[in-house]
């Protein structure tokens, strides 16, 4: 299978391989399906002296025996001796799902730490690479100063999802139109293995049914399986919060009302979801003078889709998947329109030069209309530096955008204190624009096709 992207990560691992006389401990972590195993297979697949082992959660003695027999006829009785033997025999030692050692027995990590210190003393020139999927547990193992491996790593690689540019190019290569590519990205984001599920081109409706709804669909229980393992016994509270946020940003009060999680308990959960797991993101209106207007959104596209459509319809999916498909399909246009705001924001983060300046901030804004009682406004995109500001609108509809949408944007922008910055406007539209918009100065107009051309420029 073709290997996609990851040039920066491969270059770094190639540099590690060139350091023949050094002992190096590399930690690679990231969410499930992000492509960690594929990355190390690409980097070390042609090396001769490689020991790779996928760590299972087994009885400690059974695991010790299985690892022993994977490279030796003898069965080691002690973890320290096992690790020393592996480090002595192999130049590259790779443990996949490394956090499972801790789940089997934390004492294994003490043996590994002792063996690794001995390796450094003996100058075996070993490169130890460990991969982990459960972000919370991997951080605990390597960042908690009470853990034996605290301070032992040389490098930490947090593998991120593909960029918008990389993801769209990949989907276009699979044969999808620009509109289809952006819609698929809105469902799964830039997670490499999820994108690969779309390699055999079909209609989007058929793909949603095959991947999420039918019996044994590969992604039907994916969201729940990942998060139960991450959140453990408290997963129900996290799930309730994510269900409340799914679909559109919410305030803390709104999240509490929907999730039934006490308002006083929410900050801890939201902080972990944002900082520890990078699933949720707090958003405040840019250039607003008022405080306490923060909203939370699910920043991970796959989890947003899962909690918006799959988890909420599980009963229908189990007993009448065709009916569930019709329910989801009916709601998707509105969902894509909301996600398009985030897509356009990511686009500008990757192509800021398009604006003619490098923004200090990119986001959105909202608030009360000055002088109007109980009336509010929102602007999909705001980007600014000290001297410039751009206001944007994002439309994923089957109707061309006309002059009235531009006029509304100009009016709404007047509610924002831009502090003398030069104003520009940008409009993204799935279906293009009416002719009168093309004559307006300081107005950028972009369709999905235009966005792809910008990536190629």
Helices and strands as residue ranges (DSSP letters): H 7-18, E 24-29, H 36-44, E 50-54, H 60-69, H 79-89, E 92-96, H 99-104, H 107-122, E 127-132, H 135-143, E 155-158, H 164-173, H 178-188, H 192-196, H 204-208, I 209-213, H 222-231, G 232-234, H 235-245, H 252-259, H 263-271, I 272-276, E 280-283, E 295-298, H 301-305, I 306-310, G 311-313, H 314-319, H 321-350, G 352-355, E 361-368, E 376-384, E 388-395, H 403-413, E 422-429, G 435-439, E 443-446, H 448-456
